[in-house]
Amino acid sequence: MKKILAAVAALMLFAASSEAAGLPAKMGITYVKAPLNVPSIVAKYNKTFEKAYPGVALSFPELTEGPKQTAALAAGEIGIASCLGSTSALLAASEGLDVKIIGIYSRAPKAFMIAVKDPAIKTAADLRGKKVAGPKGTILHQLLAAALKKEGLSMNDVQFIQMNLPSGANALANGSVDAALLAGPAAYNALNSGARMLTNGEGLVDATIVIAATDKFMKQYPKAAETFMTAHKQSIEWMKKNEKAAKEMTQKETGLPAAGVEAMYSWYDFDPTIRKSDIEELVRTQDFLLENGLQRSRIDDVRKLVLQ
């Protein structure tokens, strides 16, 4: 009994010391490995966050869908969404969630693409009247809208079918759709199974993924975000110095062949600095969401979402 009481007392002491240091006693950090989120994979294998938050009981829920991440932020189930699509961040903020973007996770326009099989489809203009599968309200959806707009078309000119990436890839493979919106491993595997890239995000979208928390969480635990960003930057620096090991970790975690990791590794810009161009992309993304009826209320100044 004395040992149990001692253990409880020790845990309470850890919790109290964490709170005093501006950190929560326990905290969830989302873990998302796809499309090719190397810093997160490196942090997992190196236990980077466990080392950065001594005394904090960490959990790493694999919430891969943006709405689930923002719902978890709102409920306090996670403290930091380590890898959140900018579309999801904007939608949640427009509905009243006090989202704060604390850094950029990645920019990877080359990793997001429209894939087709029909040789007659040569440009986005040839998608008129065609069935296109993809996840609604995402960067990939934004890519499709931008590609069509460039050709003088709109989303009304295609038959857009809501599908996740694996389902879209399968639908393209079996011919039930004419095009699929794909990213990361799903895109790589499709391209190696008879599909071809019609276009990627280059010149159309920056494919910005953000790191986010809530303003409430950050005010309650002022050191939590700062500690996260310091540890996250350590993972990025480790990647640069240990590229071979980072690629091996990524291959093991994603199940991709070495050639696949090698091909996609350079597609990603993991610089976490929030640039002026990132804010400009957030503005363009909000315009896409509003134009396509996905966002109900305009955020007057998206710069207010960014941690200053």
Buried (B, 14 or more C-beta within 10 A) or exposed (E): EEEEEEEEEEEEEBBEBBBEBBBBBEBBBBBBBBBBBBBBBBBBBBEBBBEBBEBBBBEBBEBBBBBBBBBBBBEBBBBBBBBBBBBBBBBBBBEEBBBBBBBBBBBBBBBBBBBBBBEEBEEBBBBEEBBBBBBBBBBBBBBBBBBBBBBEBEBEBBBBBEBBBEBBBBBBBEEEBBBBBBBBBBBBBBBEEEBEBBBBBEEBBBBBBBBBBBBBBBEBBEBBBBBBBEBBBBBBEBBEEBEEBBBBBBBEBBEBEEEBBEBBBEBBBBBBEBEEEBBEBBEBBBBBBBEBEBBEEEBEEBBEBBBE
